[in-house]
Amino acid sequence: MLAQIKNKGEKIYESEDKSVLMYAIPKFGYYYLYSIGKVEMQNYKEGYIHLLEVAKKYQFNKVIFSLKDLTYTPLRGRAWFATYFAPLFYKLADNDLTVVIIKPQNKFEAVTIDIISNSLPKMGINVRTQFFEDEEKAIKWIENPIFD
């Protein structure tokens, strides 16, 4: 994870095993979610449920999912994300959500991300999605004032 996120953001969640970290970046109005290694179901759900609570406070409509170092998420976790978390988070963002995904190096996880992101519009969740392999480029893109 980039040091600049730690410097400009407010940590809003960290799992006990440090596989899930979340920051709010108020200056630029987005959330930054970092996942590394094998993420267990409890940490997965706990982190995202906490983000739903924080989203009521900040009401940002942009998020970066930094998944480059992710190697495993449980199947039930992915299903829960698509059917529970995504609809609620989309609603909290007033149906106006921009998502930046830093794609995982793990090929299986990368395919899973593609499947989930392509399924969301079929569920009525129309998210602007931008994919990156480079974290710095992703951050520059979401922080660019022309983006808004």
Kinemage of the C-alpha trace (Angstrom):
@kinemage 1
@onewidth
@group {chain A} dominant
@subgroup {mainchain}
@vectorlist {calphas} color= white
{ca met a 1} P 0.000 0.000 0.000
{ca leu a 2} L 1.231 3.440 -0.771
{ca ala a 3} L 2.480 5.573 2.095
{ca gln a 4} L 0.646 8.571 0.658
{ca ile a 5} L -2.713 6.973 1.525
{ca lys a 6} L -1.644 6.590 5.150
{ca asn a 7} L -0.496 10.218 5.213
{ca lys a 8} L -3.612 11.786 3.721
{ca gly a 9} L -6.301 9.443 4.979
{ca glu a 10} L -8.097 8.488 8.140
{ca lys a 11} L -7.894 4.780 8.948
{ca ile a 12} L -11.442 3.540 9.352
{ca tyr a 13} L -10.817 -0.202 9.657
{ca glu a 14} L -7.995 -2.706 10.054
{ca ser a 15} L -8.586 -6.421 10.461
{ca glu a 16} L -6.746 -8.173 13.259
{ca asp a 17} L -4.569 -10.072 10.761
{ca lys a 18} L -4.065 -6.909 8.649
{ca ser a 19} L -5.501 -8.571 5.526
{ca val a 20} L -8.084 -5.763 5.157
{ca leu a 21} L -7.328 -2.051 5.620
{ca met a 22} L -9.710 0.800 4.885
{ca tyr a 23} L -9.162 4.546 4.777
{ca ala a 24} L -11.373 7.557 4.183
{ca ile a 25} L -9.699 10.285 2.129
{ca pro a 26} L -11.839 13.358 2.918
{ca lys a 27} L -9.743 15.862 0.944
{ca phe a 28} L -10.558 14.035 -2.299
{ca gly a 29} L -13.854 12.427 -1.271
{ca tyr a 30} L -13.141 8.718 -1.622
{ca tyr a 31} L -12.582 5.505 0.292
{ca tyr a 32} L -9.484 3.378 -0.143
{ca leu a 33} L -9.804 -0.342 0.570
{ca tyr a 34} L -6.726 -2.554 0.594
{ca ser a 35} L -6.788 -6.344 0.735
{ca ile a 36} L -3.723 -8.548 0.941
{ca gly a 37} L -3.170 -12.295 0.960
{ca lys a 38} L -5.916 -14.651 2.046
{ca val a 39} L -8.888 -12.767 3.427
{ca glu a 40} L -11.061 -14.788 5.780
{ca met a 41} L -14.854 -14.429 5.700
{ca gln a 42} L -15.047 -12.798 9.139
{ca asn a 43} L -12.548 -10.053 8.233
{ca tyr a 44} L -14.157 -9.585 4.841
{ca lys a 45} L -17.661 -9.049 6.202
{ca glu a 46} L -16.588 -7.123 9.292
{ca gly a 47} L -14.607 -4.642 7.201
{ca tyr a 48} L -17.303 -4.033 4.632
{ca ile a 49} L -20.058 -3.742 7.240
{ca his a 50} L -17.919 -1.161 9.015
{ca leu a 51} L -17.537 0.700 5.717
{ca leu a 52} L -21.324 0.859 5.376
{ca glu a 53} L -21.493 2.567 8.770
{ca val a 54} L -18.702 5.006 7.906
{ca ala a 55} L -20.342 5.751 4.544
{ca lys a 56} L -23.304 7.248 6.394
{ca lys a 57} L -20.898 9.817 7.879
{ca tyr a 58} L -18.788 10.730 4.853
{ca gln a 59} L -21.196 10.031 1.991
{ca phe a 60} L -18.409 9.748 -0.605
{ca asn a 61} L -19.381 8.268 -3.954
{ca lys a 62} L -15.902 7.149 -5.044
{ca val a 63} L -13.901 4.144 -3.885
{ca ile a 64} L -10.612 2.453 -4.715
{ca phe a 65} L -10.395 -1.299 -4.222
{ca ser a 66} L -6.660 -2.038 -4.080
{ca leu a 67} L -6.621 -5.776 -4.721
{ca lys a 68} L -3.210 -6.208 -6.350
{ca asp a 69} L -1.861 -8.276 -3.434
{ca leu a 70} L -5.058 -10.252 -2.845
{ca thr a 71} L -4.623 -14.016 -3.248
{ca tyr a 72} L -7.905 -15.439 -1.934
{ca thr a 73} L -11.420 -14.451 -0.930
{ca pro a 74} L -14.019 -17.032 0.115
{ca leu a 75} L -16.766 -17.902 -2.362
{ca arg a 76} L -19.427 -16.990 0.215
{ca gly a 77} L -17.682 -13.641 0.708
{ca arg a 78} L -17.866 -12.821 -2.982
{ca ala a 79} L -21.546 -13.757 -3.103
{ca trp a 80} L -22.230 -11.664 0.007
{ca phe a 81} L -20.384 -8.695 -1.537
{ca ala a 82} L -22.477 -8.819 -4.726
{ca thr a 83} L -25.864 -9.467 -3.133
{ca tyr a 84} L -25.648 -7.591 0.175
{ca phe a 85} L -22.836 -5.046 0.342
{ca ala a 86} L -22.896 -3.672 -3.220
{ca pro a 87} L -26.641 -2.816 -3.268
{ca leu a 88} L -26.479 -1.099 0.143
{ca phe a 89} L -23.307 0.830 -0.647
{ca tyr a 90} L -24.756 1.907 -4.011
{ca lys a 91} L -27.864 3.186 -2.241
{ca leu a 92} L -25.753 5.107 0.316
{ca ala a 93} L -23.953 6.744 -2.629
{ca asp a 94} L -27.331 7.922 -3.995
{ca asn a 95} L -27.051 5.517 -6.934
{ca asp a 96} L -24.029 7.459 -8.205
{ca leu a 97} L -20.889 5.428 -7.622
{ca thr a 98} L -17.448 5.402 -9.190
{ca val a 99} L -15.233 2.419 -8.469
{ca val a 100} L -11.552 2.076 -9.222
{ca ile a 101} L -10.195 -1.448 -9.090
{ca ile a 102} L -6.507 -2.204 -8.911
{ca lys a 103} L -6.635 -5.696 -10.337
{ca pro a 104} L -5.245 -8.654 -8.415
{ca gln a 105} L -2.129 -10.355 -9.741
{ca asn a 106} L -3.778 -13.669 -8.835
{ca lys a 107} L -5.522 -14.745 -12.059
{ca phe a 108} L -8.427 -16.502 -10.337
{ca glu a 109} L -9.209 -13.459 -8.200
{ca ala a 110} L -8.913 -11.220 -11.290
{ca val a 111} L -11.477 -13.335 -13.163
{ca thr a 112} L -13.770 -13.232 -10.127
{ca ile a 113} L -13.558 -9.426 -10.047
{ca asp a 114} L -14.510 -9.296 -13.732
{ca ile a 115} L -17.502 -11.568 -13.158
{ca ile a 116} L -18.769 -9.531 -10.197
{ca ser a 117} L -18.283 -6.166 -11.928
{ca asn a 118} L -20.084 -7.417 -15.049
{ca ser a 119} L -22.942 -8.824 -12.931
{ca leu a 120} L -23.730 -5.638 -11.001
{ca pro a 121} L -25.525 -3.826 -13.883
{ca lys a 122} L -27.778 -6.865 -14.279
{ca met a 123} L -28.776 -6.291 -10.648
{ca gly a 124} L -29.611 -2.625 -11.308
{ca ile a 125} L -26.312 -1.373 -9.880
{ca asn a 126} L -24.846 0.849 -12.576
{ca val a 127} L -21.369 1.686 -11.373
{ca arg a 128} L -18.723 3.611 -13.295
{ca thr a 129} L -15.752 1.256 -13.101
{ca gln a 130} L -12.154 1.939 -14.044
{ca phe a 131} L -9.506 -0.798 -13.886
{ca phe a 132} L -5.813 -0.218 -13.226
{ca glu a 133} L -2.748 -2.346 -12.669
{ca asp a 134} L -0.723 0.540 -11.232
{ca glu a 135} L -1.813 1.938 -7.870
{ca glu a 136} L -0.276 5.385 -8.358
{ca lys a 137} L -2.124 5.869 -11.660
{ca ala a 138} L -5.368 4.797 -10.005
{ca ile a 139} L -4.953 7.328 -7.209
{ca lys a 140} L -4.034 10.118 -9.639
{ca trp a 141} L -7.087 9.292 -11.735
{ca ile a 142} L -9.572 9.389 -8.841
{ca glu a 143} L -8.022 12.547 -7.351
{ca asn a 144} L -7.995 14.449 -10.639
{ca pro a 145} L -10.391 17.408 -10.314
{ca ile a 146} L -11.306 17.055 -13.989
{ca phe a 147} L -12.714 13.620 -13.122
{ca asp a 148} L -15.649 15.214 -11.268
